[in-house]
């Protein structure tokens, strides 16, 4: 199902009484978005979940937005055509920006196969002055296919799933992600440490 978006009219932006800096000071943390991208079965959702748990145990408010989960609600009217994939990422970029604006750490886990869509998400955050950290969960497609916990690659090979990323639809790997994790060579714990160390170095946490 393709989406159609009309432009809103007769609307006015309402500023609140609390600035982003004041909110961060009161909550004692800074909001940002950590954007995991990678093939299906690359391990991005597993690492994102572990990172969310780690940050929460450190007393840092964090919330994970998962690609499959979002399609049960907010994006349930979208399919997997190129246009719908772009709209899927546009919506989640806006949602993650809202979480980050509230001083939470938004952790997204989406295949987000198109480089231009990820750059649009980054630009949205840059324009708002909100940090955006891209994490590339990198794994050879052969390894992802061997894992195939949902059986999706098998279905894609059999022609049962059309436009499947890595098989019948493209995945455009990041050129300069802030964090690059070879998930077939890294444990979950080490991956979480790698992300956390970067956040500490940048003084995001």
N, C-alpha and C positions, 0 to 999 in steps of 0.2 A: 504494500500500500504506500503510495507516494504521498508526501505531505504538501500542503499548500499553506503558506503563511501570508496573512494580510498585514499591512503596516498599521499600527495603532495610531489613532488621531485623537485630538482633544485631551491630551494627557499632560500632566505636569509632575516633574520630579520633586519630591518632598524630602528635604533634609531633616534628619533627626536632631536631637539635642546632644547626642554623644558622638564625638568624632572618632575616627578609626584609631588614632593614636591614643585618645583617652580610654577607649575600650580596651586596647591592648595593655595599657598601663594598669587599668583596674583588674583585668583578668590575668595579668602577669604572663602573657604569652602573645606572640605575633602570629597572625593568620597567614597562611600560604597554601598553595596547591601543589601536591606531588602527583604528577601525571605518569602513571605506568602505561606503557605501550608495548605491544609484542604480539606474536602469533597466538592463536588458540593453543592451549597446552604449553605455553612458554614458561609458565610458573608465575606470571605477574600477579594473578589474584591471590595465590598462596603467599607470596611475599608481602603483598599489600595488606592482607589480613594479619600476618605476623607483625608487620610494622605498626599497624593500628593498635594492636594489643600492647606492643612494647611502649609506644608513646603514652597510652593511657595509664600504664603501670608507672610511668614516670611522672604522672600528674599533668600530662599535656592533653588538652581536649582535642581529639582527632575523630574523624568520621570517614568511613570508606564508602565510596560510591562504586558499585560493581556493574559492569556492562550488562550481564544477564539480568540482575536484579532490577535495574532501571527499566528494562523492557517489559517487566511485569506491571508497571504502573505508568510513570511519567511518559515513557516512550513506547507504550504498547501499540500505538497506532502506526509505528514505523516498521518497514521491512528492511531488506538488505540490498536494495538497489544503491548505486552510487549516490543518488540524490538523498535517499533516506539515511544512508551512513553519514553524510555530511550534516544533515539536520540533527541526527542523533548526537554527534559530537558538539554541534553548536549549542544544543540545549544543555548538555552536561557541562560545557565550559561555563555557561552562565550560572548554573547551579553551584558549581565548585567555587566560582568567584564569590557568590553570596556567602557560602560557608566561610571562605577565607576572610571576607570582609567582616564577619562576625567575630574574628580572632581565633577561629578554629583552624586546625590543620586538615584540609580536605585531601583525601587520598583517592584518586580515581584509578580504576583498572578497566581499561577499554582497549580492544585491539587497535582502534583508531588508525586504520591502515593508510590514510592519505596524509602526506606530509603537509599539504596546504591547510588541511583542517586542524592539525595540531598547531601549526603556526598561527592560525586564527585564534585558537584558544590562548596561546601565549600572548598574542597582541592584545587580546581583551584584558588580560591580567596586567600587562605592561602599562596600558593606558590608564588603568585604575591604580597603578603604583603598588600592585600586589605581587609578591614573589611567585614565580612559576618554575618548578623543578621537573624536568622531563627525565624519566627513568626508562631506559630501553632494556626490557627483558629479552635478551638475545639468545636464540636457540636455533640450530639448524632445523629446517622443516622436516628432515628425516627423523630427527630425535623427537620433535613434537608429535609427529605421526606415530612413532612407536609408543609414546605415552598414551595419547588419544583417550583420556579418561571418560569422555562423553561419547566416544564412538563416532565423532563427527567427521574425522578424516576418512574413515571407512565408508561412511555414507556419501561423502563428497566424491570419492574415487568411483563409487558405484553410480554416480549421477543422480543420487537421491536429494542432494543439497546443491542448489545452484549458487553461483557467485560466492564460493567459499574461499576466504582469504588464505593465500598460500598455495591453493590448488587451482581454482578457476577464477580467482579474483586477485588483484595485486596487493602486495604489502610493501609500502615505501618506507624503508628503514630510516631512522633518524640520522642526520648528518653530524650533528653536534649536541647530542643529549648531554645534560649535566652529569648523568650517571649511566654507565654502561655495564650491565651485569650479564655475564655468560652463565645463564642459569643451569646449563648442563655441566658446568665446572665449579659451581658454587653452592654451598649449603644454604638453607633458608636462613639460619642464624647469621652466617657470614654476610649474606645479602642485606639483611636488616642492619647489621653493623655498618656496612658500606654506606647505606643511605643515611643512617644516623650520624655517622662521622662527617659526611658532607654537610648536613644540616647544622651541626655544631661548628664546623669550620666557617660557614657563612653567617654564623650567629643568628640563625633562624629559630633555634631552640636553645 
